[in-house]
Amino acid sequence: MTRDNVTPDSAIEKAAERLKTAEQTKLACPPVRDLLGDTDLSAAYAVQKMLTRSRIAAGSRVIGRKIGLTSQSVQRQFGVNTPDFGVLFDDMIYGDGEHVPFDRFLKPRVEGEIAFVLGADLPSERTTLVDVLRATEFVLPAIEIVDSRIEGWDIHITDTIADNASGGAFALGTTPYPILGVDLTEVGMVLEHNGQPVSTGAGVACLNSPALAVAWLAREVAARGDHLCAGETILSGALGPMVSVPGPGRYRLDLSGLGHVEITFTGEESVS
């Protein structure tokens, strides 16, 4: 997919530099929509790609993708009718029971999701639900730690896409589950904070099925000249409402029939 050239390259470079500086200094920056506008999604993905190349050059390795804006209510909030996606790097991943430094993030939030681990490539712009089911080696429960380099989470669609779909980190359960025979639309989700439920939901909230979300991602990535690869981890999107993380504490996700994952934020609450 070629960019429509609505946004000049100089603006894309400035947006990338603004977000890169915010990431490095841990000081939130103004939104980048003053440079990209509100509608040029191709320009926003160009910023994301520029930042991805920078992280790879610095030694990070791409290990998958994440899907955002999978619920209709959040899409309405942003005035769009499509999800978005970002990139997962090897320095973003945590395992079940691990401690996560709170000061790694600016204003973190958490979501409960299903992670797909692919056993085969998904290269086609016409990827189907069946293709996704056949290509999935196993799934894992996942807590996504969403974060924004934008001040006060003041984001529109181009802001979040450029900022790697507001990606922060993620934690995965350690027991893989096959999806054959599992109705992903009916998988129930409970996310707890220090033992108290703070978010509930189900698979149907994620584009009607997390597998349909992954099929959308495969088509979109292919249309932009890339493809999903065997071995990659795909965060398929939230099954319930996003929850703000005010400071250190324990978060546990339980998925009906698909296990659990737990993390503990450590350190001190940010004062920024």
C-alpha positions in Angstrom: 0.0 0.0 0.0 1.5 3.4 -1.0 1.0 6.5 1.1 -1.3 9.2 -0.4 1.3 11.9 0.3 -1.2 14.1 2.1 1.3 14.7 4.9 4.8 15.8 3.9 7.8 13.6 4.8 9.2 16.4 7.0 6.1 16.3 9.2 6.4 12.5 9.5 10.0 12.9 10.6 9.2 15.6 13.1 6.4 13.4 14.6 8.7 10.4 14.9 11.4 12.5 16.6 8.8 14.0 19.1 7.6 10.5 20.1 11.1 9.1 20.2 12.2 11.9 22.6 9.2 11.3 24.8 10.0 7.6 25.0 13.7 8.2 25.8 13.1 11.0 28.4 9.9 9.5 29.9 8.4 13.0 29.5 5.1 13.0 27.7 4.9 15.1 24.5 2.0 17.0 22.8 -0.1 15.1 20.4 1.4 14.6 16.9 -1.9 15.3 15.0 -0.8 18.9 14.6 1.8 17.4 12.2 -0.2 14.5 10.8 -3.8 15.7 10.9 -6.7 13.5 12.1 -7.3 11.4 9.0 -4.0 10.5 7.3 -3.7 6.9 8.7 -1.0 6.1 6.2 1.2 8.9 7.5 0.6 7.7 11.0 1.8 4.2 10.1 4.8 5.7 8.3 5.8 7.3 11.7 5.3 4.0 13.4 7.5 2.3 10.8 10.2 4.9 11.2 10.2 4.3 15.0 10.2 0.6 14.5 13.3 0.8 12.3 15.0 2.9 15.0 14.3 0.4 17.7 15.6 -2.4 15.6 18.7 -0.5 14.8 19.2 0.0 18.6 19.0 -3.8 19.1 15.3 -4.7 19.6 13.8 -7.6 17.8 10.2 -7.7 16.5 8.3 -10.7 18.0 4.7 -9.9 16.9 1.9 -7.4 16.6 -0.9 -6.0 18.7 -4.3 -4.9 17.6 -6.1 -1.9 19.1 -9.5 -0.3 18.8 -11.3 -3.6 18.5 -14.5 -2.6 20.4 -17.2 -0.6 18.7 -17.5 1.8 21.7 -13.8 2.8 21.5 -14.1 3.1 17.7 -16.9 5.6 18.1 -14.9 7.5 20.7 -12.1 8.0 18.0 -14.6 8.6 15.2 -13.3 5.6 13.2 -14.7 2.3 11.9 -11.6 0.3 11.9 -9.1 -1.1 14.4 -5.4 -0.2 14.3 -2.2 -2.1 15.0 1.3 -1.8 16.4 4.5 -3.8 16.8 5.6 -6.0 19.7 9.3 -6.1 20.6 11.3 -8.6 22.6 12.0 -6.1 25.4 8.2 -5.7 26.0 7.4 -9.2 27.2 6.9 -10.5 30.7 5.9 -14.0 32.0 3.3 -15.1 34.5 4.2 -14.0 38.0 6.9 -11.5 37.0 7.4 -8.1 38.5 7.0 -5.1 36.2 8.7 -1.8 37.1 6.0 0.9 37.3 8.4 3.7 36.4 9.0 2.1 33.0 5.8 3.7 31.9 4.3 7.2 31.8 0.5 6.6 32.5 0.0 2.8 32.1 -3.3 1.0 31.7 -4.1 -2.7 31.4 -6.4 -4.9 29.3 -7.2 -8.6 29.3 -6.7 -10.3 26.0 -6.1 -13.6 24.1 -2.7 -13.9 22.5 -2.3 -16.0 19.4 1.0 -17.7 18.7 1.3 -18.5 15.0 2.6 -21.8 13.6 2.4 -20.7 10.0 2.7 -17.5 8.0 -0.4 -15.4 7.1 0.8 -13.6 3.9 -2.5 -12.9 2.1 -4.6 -9.7 1.7 -7.5 -12.1 1.6 -6.8 -14.0 4.9 -9.9 -15.7 6.2 -11.0 -16.8 9.7 -10.2 -20.4 8.6 -6.7 -19.4 7.6 -6.2 -17.9 11.1 -7.5 -21.0 12.9 -5.3 -23.3 10.8 -2.2 -21.1 11.3 -2.6 -20.7 15.1 -0.3 -23.1 17.0 -1.8 -22.2 20.4 -3.2 -19.3 22.5 -2.2 -17.8 25.8 -3.9 -15.4 28.3 -2.4 -12.0 28.0 -2.3 -8.8 30.0 -1.5 -5.9 27.7 0.1 -2.9 29.4 -1.0 0.0 27.3 0.9 3.3 27.6 0.9 6.6 25.7 3.8 9.0 25.1 1.1 11.7 24.5 0.4 14.1 27.4 -2.7 13.2 29.3 -3.7 10.4 26.9 -5.0 13.2 24.6 -5.0 11.0 21.6 -6.9 10.8 18.3 -6.5 7.9 15.8 -3.3 9.3 14.1 -1.7 9.9 17.5 -2.1 6.4 18.7 -1.1 4.7 15.5 2.0 6.8 15.2 2.8 6.0 18.9 2.9 2.2 18.1 -0.8 1.9 18.9 -0.1 3.1 22.4 2.0 0.0 23.1 3.8 -0.4 26.4 4.5 -4.0 27.3 2.6 -7.3 27.8 2.6 -10.4 30.0 1.7 -13.9 28.9 0.6 -17.0 30.7 2.9 -20.0 30.6 0.5 -22.8 29.6 -0.3 -23.0 25.9 -3.9 -23.9 24.9 -5.1 -25.3 21.6 -8.1 -23.5 20.1 -9.7 -26.4 18.3 -13.1 -26.9 19.8 -13.0 -23.6 21.7 -15.7 -21.0 21.0 -13.6 -17.9 21.3 -16.6 -15.6 21.3 -17.8 -17.1 24.6 -14.5 -17.0 26.5 -15.1 -15.1 29.7 -12.6 -12.6 31.1 -12.1 -11.3 34.6 -9.2 -8.9 35.4 -8.5 -8.3 39.1 -6.5 -5.7 40.9 -5.2 -6.9 44.3 -7.9 -9.5 44.3 -10.8 -7.3 43.3 -12.5 -7.5 39.9 -11.9 -4.3 37.9 -12.8 -5.4 34.3 -15.0 -8.1 32.9 -15.8 -9.1 29.4 -15.9 -11.9 26.7 -14.4 -12.8 23.4 -17.4 -11.4 21.5 -16.4 -7.9 22.5 -13.2 -8.2 20.3 -14.5 -7.6 16.8 -17.1 -10.4 17.5 -14.2 -12.9 17.8 -10.5 -12.6 18.6 -9.9 -14.8 15.6 -11.7 -12.4 13.3 -9.5 -9.6 14.7 -6.3 -11.6 13.8 -7.7 -12.1 10.3 -8.3 -8.4 10.0 -4.7 -7.8 11.1 -3.3 -10.2 8.6 -5.1 -8.6 5.7 -4.2 -5.1 6.8 -0.5 -5.9 7.3 -0.3 -7.6 3.9 -2.0 -4.6 2.3 0.8 -2.5 3.7 3.5 -4.7 2.1 4.3 -7.0 5.1 2.9 -10.2 6.6 2.4 -12.1 9.8 5.0 -14.8 10.3 5.2 -18.2 12.0 6.4 -17.8 15.5 5.0 -14.4 16.0 2.8 -13.5 19.0 -0.4 -11.5 18.2 -2.3 -9.6 20.9 -5.8 -9.8 19.5 -7.5 -7.0 21.4 -9.3 -6.2 24.6 -12.1 -8.4 25.9 -13.3 -5.8 28.3 -12.7 -2.2 29.4 -9.2 -0.8 29.8 -8.2 -0.1 33.4 -5.8 2.7 34.6 -2.9 1.6 36.8 -2.5 4.2 39.5 0.7 2.7 41.0 2.3 -0.5 42.3 -0.1 -3.5 42.7 -1.0 -7.0 41.5 -3.1 -7.7 38.4 -4.5 -11.1 37.6 -6.3 -12.1 34.4 -8.5 -15.2 34.3 -9.9 -16.5 31.0 -12.5 -19.3 31.1 -11.0 -22.4 29.7 -7.7 -20.7 28.8 -5.9 -20.2 32.1 -4.5 -17.1 33.8 -1.6 -14.7 34.0 -0.6 -12.4 36.8 1.9 -9.5 37.1 2.9 -7.2 39.9 3.8 -3.6 39.3 6.6 -2.6 41.6 8.2 0.7 42.6 6.7 4.1 43.3 3.8 5.9 41.8 4.8 8.4 39.1 4.4 12.1 40.0 4.5 13.3 36.4 
